[in-house]
Amino acid sequence: MPFDLREIMQRSQGKQLSLLSEYINPQMAKVLKTLGFDPVYVLGQGAHLWDDKGNDYLDMLAGFGVFAVGRSHPRVKDAIRQYLDLDSPNLVKMGTQLFAGLLAQKLVEEFAPPGLDTVFFCNSGAEALDGALKFAHAYTRRKRFVYCDQGYHGLTLGTLAVNGCKEFRADYEAVLNGGTEVPFGDTARLEAELSRGDMAAFVVEPVIGHGVFIPPDDFLPKAREICSRYGTLFIADEVQTGFGRTGKLFGCDHWNVVPDIMTLSKSLSGGYCPIGAILYPRKVYEKVFSSMDRCMVHSTTFGQNDLAAVCGLITLEVIREEGLIENSALIGAYLVDRLRELAAKYELIREVRGLGLMIAIEFGEPRSLSLRTGWKMIHGIHKDLFCQSILVPLIMDHHILAQVSGHGRDIIKLIPPLVFDHADADRFIAAFDQVLAAAHRFPGPIWEVGSRLARVALR
Ligand SMILES: Cc1ncc(COP(=O)(O)O)c(C=O)c1O
C-alpha cells in the first residue's frame, strides 16, 4: 500500500491526546485535558489554528516562538518542496554542505553583530547554549559561569547549571556544576562575581523570556563593559529574542551591545526544522577547534543539515522582505497600549510590559475586599491557578491560545507570530476585556474555573 499521509491523517484524526497519553507524556495529556487545551487542531496558517469543528483560534504562543513568520508560510513551504526535488546530497558528513555554508555566510554577512564571523550549527536552543558554554571554557580555560535569576537557557544538564528558574533545577542540584546566579539588572553583584577572575562567561537573555523582564537601560551596556574588564565572555542568548521578536533584529540591539558569543534557534527555520546556531569570533573558534585532529571536538550528527539551512535561508529573506521586525515593533506597541488601557480599568492587572511582540501581563493582589478574598483563596490552593483560570475561558470561549509564564508567577505571556496584525490584536483585546470583566466579579465564573481546576488537581 502506498504511504498516503492525508489518508493517515484523516484516519487517525482525534487520536492525538490518547497517543500523547499512552506513548509520550501522560501527565501532559492530563494537563491539556483539564485546562481545555485539547481541541483537535487540523490546520495552521499565519497566526491562526483551526480545529476539526472549523473554529478559528488565535495563536499567541507560536509554538513557543518558532513560528515568527507565521505557520505554513507559502514561501517557506515552496523552498522546502524545491529542496526535496533536488535530491541534494545532505549530511555527507565526511564532505561539505552547500546550503549550510550559504546560511552561515548569510548570517555572518547580513545579520551577525560585528566580529561574530564563525557559525556552529546544531539542533536546538539548549544545544546552542551548551556549545557556547563549552566554547567559553575552551577560550578562557575558566570553570565557572554567571547567569541571571529567572534566566532560562534550556534543560540539558549543561544548560540547567545556568538556569535561573528554580522549578527546573529542583531534583538536579546535586549534579549541576559551575553556575552562579546574580539578580537580573544588578551590575554590582555581577562585578563582584567577575572580579574573582574565574568566570568563563556571563550568559544572559537581553529580555528574560520567563516573565518578560526588561533590564534597566544601563544593565547590558555595563555588563558588557565589566565582562571585557575581567576577561569573561558575554554570551547573549537570543534564542527567543532573535530575529525581530522584540521589535529589533536582536534584543541586544535595544542597548547597542555587541556580545562575544550569540546563540540562536527558534525562529531561524520558520518553525519547520529543528535548528540552532552559535555565532562566535574566529579567535574563540581557534581555541576550540585548535588542530586538524580536533576539527570535530564539538559536533552533532544533524548539524549543518541542509534542509534546516534551506528553511533558514528563506526564513531570513521573509523576515526582511515582509518587514516582520518593523511589524513586531508596531503591533507590539499597539498591543501594549491597548493592554495598558485595560490595566487602568481592571485592578487585577499589576503591570503590562513588553518589547515588540514579547509581552507580559502581570496580575497582582487586588484592593477590593471581595476580589481579595477570591485571590487569597485561589492562591491558597495553588500558586499557578489564577492565570490558568484566565487562560481557560480565553481558549474555550474565545479560541485564543496563550500561556502562563513560568511557575508560581501571576504572569500571562504573549509571543504571537510576527505576522500578527491589527485585526488579530483587536480580537485579542476584545476577548481579554470580557474575560477580565468576568474575573472582576467575585463570586463569578472565573473563580469557579479556578475551583474546578483545583478539585481536578487535588484528585
Ligand atoms: C532564551 C532561551 N534559551 C534557550 C532555550 C532552549 O531552547 P530549546 O527548547 O530549543 O532547547 C529557550 C527555549 O525556550 C529559550 O527561550
The ligand as a Gaussian input file, in Angstrom:
#p B3LYP/6-31G(d) Opt

LIG

0 1
 C       16.131000      32.113000      25.773000
 C       16.095000      30.641000      25.563000
 N       17.234000      29.948000      25.534000
 C       17.258000      28.625000      25.329000
 C       16.080000      27.921000      25.167000
 C       16.112000      26.441000      24.961000
 O       15.740000      26.137000      23.676000
 P       15.219000      24.660000      23.303000
 O       13.894000      24.488000      23.945000
 O       15.184000      24.664000      21.816000
 O       16.230000      23.720000      23.836000
 C       14.871000      28.607000      25.179000
 C       13.599000      27.882000      24.997000
 O       12.534000      28.344000      25.255000
 C       14.867000      29.996000      25.385000
 O       13.745000      30.701000      25.420000

